[in-house]
Amino acid sequence: MKLTKMSHACVRLEKDGRTLVLDPGGFSEEDAALGADALLVTHEHPDHFDEGRLRAAMENNPAAEIWSLKSVAEQISAAFPGRVHTVGHGDTFTAAGFDVEVHGELHAVIHPDIPRITNVGYLIDGGAVFHPGDALTVPGRPVETLMLPVMAPWNKISEVIDYVREVEPRRAYDIHDALLTDLARPIYDRQIGALGGTDHRRLTPGDSTDV
C-alpha cells in the first residue's frame, strides 16, 4: 500500500490501482481529493471536511463514493444520491478495495464550554493504517501505521506521547500539523521519538512511502 501525506490531516492511500483519500479539508491542497475512488471523512470541522474538495472529487470520478458520519453525510448526500454513506462506531465496510473498520464516537475535548461533536476514526486493512481524526481513540487492535495528530487546540505533547504508547503501533507518521511551525518540529520529533516507544516519522506534504 502506498501512503501519501497531504497537508494537515489529509492522507491518500493507493492499492491495486485504486485510491482512498481521508480528510481532504480546507488546510489541504485544492486537489487533495482529486482522483479518489473513495473518500472517508472523520468529522465536520473545516480542516477535515471541505465540501468543495469533496464535490470536485465526486464530479471528477462518477464512481467515487463517500463514507462519513451523519453530520457530514447530511451536508452533501443530496448532491450525490446513493453515493454518500453514513457510518458510526463498530461499522465495517469495503471502500475501493480497502477494508475499513470505524472506531470512536466523539471529538476530543477542546474546552469544557465547547460542546463535543461526533468524530470517528478509520482502521484500514485490518490495522495497516489507523487515522483517528480529532480524537485519541485506541482501536483495540494491532496497528502497523498510526496517523498521529501531533498539534491541535485540543491536545498537548504529553497526551500525544501517551497515545502512542497506548496504541503501540509499529510506526507513527505526523498528521494534524499545519499549525506546527518549522521551528517547533524538531522538539516534537525528538520528544515523541524518544518517549513514544515507536518509530516516529514525518513526511513532507506530497511525499509518499510504502506501508
C-alpha positions in Angstrom: 0.0 0.0 0.0 1.3 3.4 -0.9 0.7 6.2 1.6 1.0 9.9 0.6 0.9 12.6 3.2 -1.0 15.7 2.1 -1.1 18.9 4.1 -2.5 18.8 7.6 -4.8 15.8 8.3 -5.3 14.5 4.7 -3.8 11.2 3.7 -4.0 9.3 0.3 -3.7 5.5 0.2 -3.2 3.6 -3.1 -3.5 -0.1 -3.6 -4.2 -2.2 -6.7 -4.7 0.8 -8.9 -7.4 2.4 -6.6 -7.2 5.4 -4.3 -8.7 6.1 -0.9 -8.5 9.7 0.5 -9.1 10.6 4.1 -10.0 14.0 5.5 -9.4 16.4 2.5 -10.1 19.5 4.5 -9.6 23.2 4.0 -6.0 23.2 5.1 -5.1 20.6 2.5 -4.2 21.1 -1.2 -7.0 22.2 -3.5 -6.6 18.9 -5.5 -6.0 16.7 -2.4 -9.1 14.6 -3.2 -9.0 14.5 -7.0 -8.6 11.0 -8.4 -10.1 9.3 -5.3 -12.2 6.2 -5.8 -13.4 6.5 -2.1 -13.3 9.3 0.4 -13.5 9.0 4.2 -14.2 12.0 6.5 -13.7 11.8 10.3 -15.9 14.8 11.3 -17.3 18.1 10.2 -14.6 20.6 11.2 -13.4 22.5 8.1 -9.8 21.4 8.4 -11.1 17.9 7.8 -14.2 18.4 5.8 -14.3 20.7 2.8 -17.4 20.4 0.7 -15.8 22.0 -2.4 -12.9 19.5 -2.4 -15.4 16.5 -1.9 -17.6 17.8 -4.7 -14.7 18.2 -7.1 -13.6 14.6 -6.4 -17.1 13.2 -6.8 -17.6 15.1 -10.1 -14.2 14.1 -11.3 -15.0 10.4 -10.8 -18.7 9.5 -11.2 -18.0 6.2 -9.5 -16.4 7.7 -6.4 -18.2 7.4 -3.0 -18.0 9.0 0.4 -18.3 7.4 3.9 -18.7 9.6 6.9 -20.7 10.3 10.0 -24.2 11.8 9.8 -23.2 15.4 10.4 -21.1 15.3 7.2 -23.2 13.0 5.1 -26.3 15.1 5.5 -24.5 18.2 4.1 -23.5 16.5 0.8 -25.7 13.4 0.3 -28.4 15.3 -1.6 -26.0 16.2 -4.4 -24.8 12.6 -4.9 -27.8 10.2 -4.4 -26.7 6.8 -3.4 -23.0 7.7 -3.3 -22.7 9.0 0.3 -22.8 6.5 3.2 -23.4 7.2 6.9 -21.2 5.2 9.3 -20.6 5.0 13.0 -18.6 3.2 15.7 -18.4 -0.5 15.1 -19.3 -0.4 11.4 -17.3 -2.3 8.8 -17.3 -1.8 5.1 -15.2 -2.1 1.9 -14.3 1.1 0.0 -12.4 1.0 -3.3 -11.0 -2.4 -2.3 -9.9 -1.3 1.2 -11.4 -3.0 4.2 -12.4 -0.3 6.8 -13.4 -0.5 10.4 -14.9 2.5 12.2 -13.7 3.3 15.7 -14.7 6.1 18.1 -17.6 8.4 18.7 -16.6 11.8 20.0 -14.2 14.6 19.2 -11.6 15.3 21.8 -12.4 18.0 24.4 -11.3 21.4 23.2 -12.7 23.2 26.3 -15.5 22.2 28.7 -17.6 25.1 27.5 -17.5 23.9 23.9 -19.9 21.1 23.1 -18.3 17.9 21.8 -19.2 16.8 18.3 -19.1 13.4 16.8 -15.8 12.0 15.4 -14.8 8.6 14.0 -11.5 7.0 13.2 -10.8 4.6 10.4 -8.8 1.4 10.6 -7.7 0.3 7.2 -7.0 -3.2 6.0 -7.0 -4.9 9.4 -4.7 -2.4 11.1 -2.3 -1.5 8.3 -3.2 2.2 8.8 -5.3 4.0 11.5 -6.5 7.6 11.2 -8.2 8.7 14.4 -9.4 12.2 13.2 -9.6 14.6 16.1 -9.5 12.2 19.0 -7.0 9.9 20.7 -9.1 6.8 20.0 -7.4 3.5 20.8 -8.9 0.9 18.3 -8.1 -2.1 20.5 -6.5 -3.8 17.5 -2.8 -4.0 16.5 -1.8 -1.0 14.3 1.0 -1.1 11.9 0.9 2.6 10.9 -0.7 5.3 13.2 -1.5 8.6 11.7 -0.7 10.7 14.7 -2.4 14.1 15.4 0.6 16.0 16.8 -0.6 19.5 17.3 -4.1 20.8 17.8 -6.1 23.1 20.1 -7.3 20.0 21.9 -4.1 18.2 22.7 -0.7 18.6 24.3 2.5 16.7 23.7 2.3 14.6 26.8 -1.1 13.3 25.6 0.3 12.6 22.2 3.2 10.6 23.7 0.9 8.6 26.0 -1.4 7.9 23.0 1.5 6.4 21.0 2.4 4.3 24.0 -1.1 3.0 24.4 -1.7 2.2 20.7 1.8 0.7 20.3 2.0 1.0 16.5 5.0 -0.2 14.6 5.4 3.3 13.3 3.7 6.7 13.6 3.5 9.4 11.0 2.6 13.0 11.9 -0.8 14.5 10.8 -2.7 17.5 12.1 0.4 19.5 11.8 -0.5 22.6 9.8 -0.3 24.8 12.9 3.1 23.5 13.9 5.9 25.8 12.9 9.1 24.5 11.4 10.9 26.0 14.5 8.9 23.6 16.8 9.1 20.5 14.7 12.5 19.3 15.9 11.1 19.5 19.5 8.1 17.3 18.6 10.3 14.9 16.6 12.8 14.5 19.5 10.3 14.1 22.3 7.8 11.8 20.6 10.6 9.8 19.1 12.4 9.4 22.4 9.4 8.8 24.6 6.7 7.3 22.4 8.3 3.9 22.2 7.8 3.5 18.4 9.4 4.5 15.1 8.2 8.1 14.8 8.4 9.6 11.3 7.4 12.8 9.4 6.5 13.2 5.7 6.6 16.5 3.9 3.2 17.1 2.2 3.3 15.3 -1.2 5.8 12.7 -0.1 5.0 9.0 -0.1 6.1 5.8 1.5 5.1 2.1 1.4 3.2 0.7 4.4 
